[in-house]
Amino acid sequence: MPGRGRAAVIVVSSELPEVLALSNRLYVMHHGRIAAELKGAEKTEQNVLSSFFRDHLAAEVA
């Protein structure tokens, strides 16, 4: 049976360490759009925050 044993769960939380601990893959959302997909070693607090604020910081510099 294809896809058996696979599941997706959406977790919304302001507790970043909790989200990192619970996830295999993260999609960082910003203003309703996916700002980044992070998995494996990419899944760090630093990468989540920099992905979230990337567009905001770029707009301030421009």
Phi and psi in degrees as GROMACS dihedral restraints (atoms count N, CA, C in turn):
[ dihedral_restraints ]
;  ai    aj    ak    al  type     phi  dphi    fc
    3     4     5     6     1   -61.6    20    10
    4     5     6     7     1   140.0    20    10
    6     7     8     9     1    78.8    20    10
    7     8     9    10     1     1.2    20    10
    9    10    11    12     1   -64.8    20    10
   10    11    12    13     1   136.9    20    10
   12    13    14    15     1    86.4    20    10
   13    14    15    16     1     1.9    20    10
   15    16    17    18     1  -105.6    20    10
   16    17    18    19     1   145.5    20    10
   18    19    20    21     1  -151.0    20    10
   19    20    21    22     1   156.7    20    10
   21    22    23    24     1  -123.2    20    10
   22    23    24    25     1   138.2    20    10
   24    25    26    27     1  -131.4    20    10
   25    26    27    28     1   131.6    20    10
   27    28    29    30     1   -97.5    20    10
   28    29    30    31     1   124.1    20    10
   30    31    32    33     1  -116.7    20    10
   31    32    33    34     1   125.5    20    10
   33    34    35    36     1  -117.3    20    10
   34    35    36    37     1   121.6    20    10
   36    37    38    39     1  -157.2    20    10
   37    38    39    40     1   150.1    20    10
   39    40    41    42     1   -91.0    20    10
   40    41    42    43     1    -2.6    20    10
   42    43    44    45     1   -93.7    20    10
   43    44    45    46     1    90.0    20    10
   45    46    47    48     1   -58.8    20    10
   46    47    48    49     1   -44.6    20    10
   48    49    50    51     1   -58.3    20    10
   49    50    51    52     1   -36.4    20    10
   51    52    53    54     1   -65.0    20    10
   52    53    54    55     1   -45.2    20    10
   54    55    56    57     1   -62.2    20    10
   55    56    57    58     1   -43.3    20    10
   57    58    59    60     1   -62.0    20    10
   58    59    60    61     1   -40.5    20    10
   60    61    62    63     1   -69.5    20    10
   61    62    63    64     1   -32.3    20    10
   63    64    65    66     1   -86.5    20    10
   64    65    66    67     1   -14.0    20    10
   66    67    68    69     1  -109.9    20    10
   67    68    69    70     1   151.2    20    10
   69    70    71    72     1   -97.2    20    10
   70    71    72    73     1   -30.4    20    10
   72    73    74    75     1  -143.3    20    10
   73    74    75    76     1   141.0    20    10
   75    76    77    78     1  -121.5    20    10
   76    77    78    79     1   138.7    20    10
   78    79    80    81     1  -112.5    20    10
   79    80    81    82     1   120.4    20    10
   81    82    83    84     1   -89.6    20    10
   82    83    84    85     1   122.9    20    10
   84    85    86    87     1  -104.4    20    10
   85    86    87    88     1   141.9    20    10
   87    88    89    90     1  -147.3    20    10
   88    89    90    91     1   122.7    20    10
   90    91    92    93     1    52.5    20    10
   91    92    93    94     1    42.6    20    10
   93    94    95    96     1    77.7    20    10
   94    95    96    97     1     6.8    20    10
   96    97    98    99     1  -123.8    20    10
   97    98    99   100     1   153.9    20    10
   99   100   101   102     1   -76.4    20    10
  100   101   102   103     1   118.1    20    10
  102   103   104   105     1   -90.9    20    10
  103   104   105   106     1   -26.4    20    10
  105   106   107   108     1  -166.0    20    10
  106   107   108   109     1   152.7    20    10
  108   109   110   111     1  -115.5    20    10
  109   110   111   112     1   122.4    20    10
  111   112   113   114     1  -122.3    20    10
  112   113   114   115     1   133.8    20    10
  114   115   116   117     1  -148.1    20    10
  115   116   117   118     1   160.0    20    10
  117   118   119   120     1    60.4    20    10
  118   119   120   121     1  -133.5    20    10
  120   121   122   123     1   -67.1    20    10
  121   122   123   124     1   -17.9    20    10
  123   124   125   126     1   -70.8    20    10
  124   125   126   127     1   -18.4    20    10
  126   127   128   129     1   -81.2    20    10
  127   128   129   130     1    77.8    20    10
  129   130   131   132     1  -125.9    20    10
  130   131   132   133     1   159.6    20    10
  132   133   134   135     1   -57.3    20    10
  133   134   135   136     1   -43.0    20    10
  135   136   137   138     1   -58.0    20    10
  136   137   138   139     1   -47.0    20    10
  138   139   140   141     1   -68.3    20    10
  139   140   141   142     1   -37.6    20    10
  141   142   143   144     1   -62.2    20    10
  142   143   144   145     1   -49.7    20    10
  144   145   146   147     1   -66.3    20    10
  145   146   147   148     1   -41.3    20    10
  147   148   149   150     1   -67.6    20    10
  148   149   150   151     1   -34.3    20    10
  150   151   152   153     1   -66.5    20    10
  151   152   153   154     1   -40.8    20    10
  153   154   155   156     1   -66.5    20    10
  154   155   156   157     1   -42.5    20    10
  156   157   158   159     1   -94.1    20    10
  157   158   159   160     1    -1.7    20    10
  159   160   161   162     1   -54.3    20    10
  160   161   162   163     1   -51.6    20    10
  162   163   164   165     1   -65.6    20    10
  163   164   165   166     1   -38.5    20    10
  165   166   167   168     1   -63.0    20    10
  166   167   168   169     1   -44.9    20    10
  168   169   170   171     1   -68.9    20    10
  169   170   171   172     1   -38.0    20    10
  171   172   173   174     1   -63.4    20    10
  172   173   174   175     1   -38.1    20    10
  174   175   176   177     1   -66.8    20    10
  175   176   177   178     1   -35.9    20    10
  177   178   179   180     1   -68.9    20    10
  178   179   180   181     1   -34.8    20    10
  180   181   182   183     1   -73.2    20    10
  181   182   183   184     1   -36.0    20    10
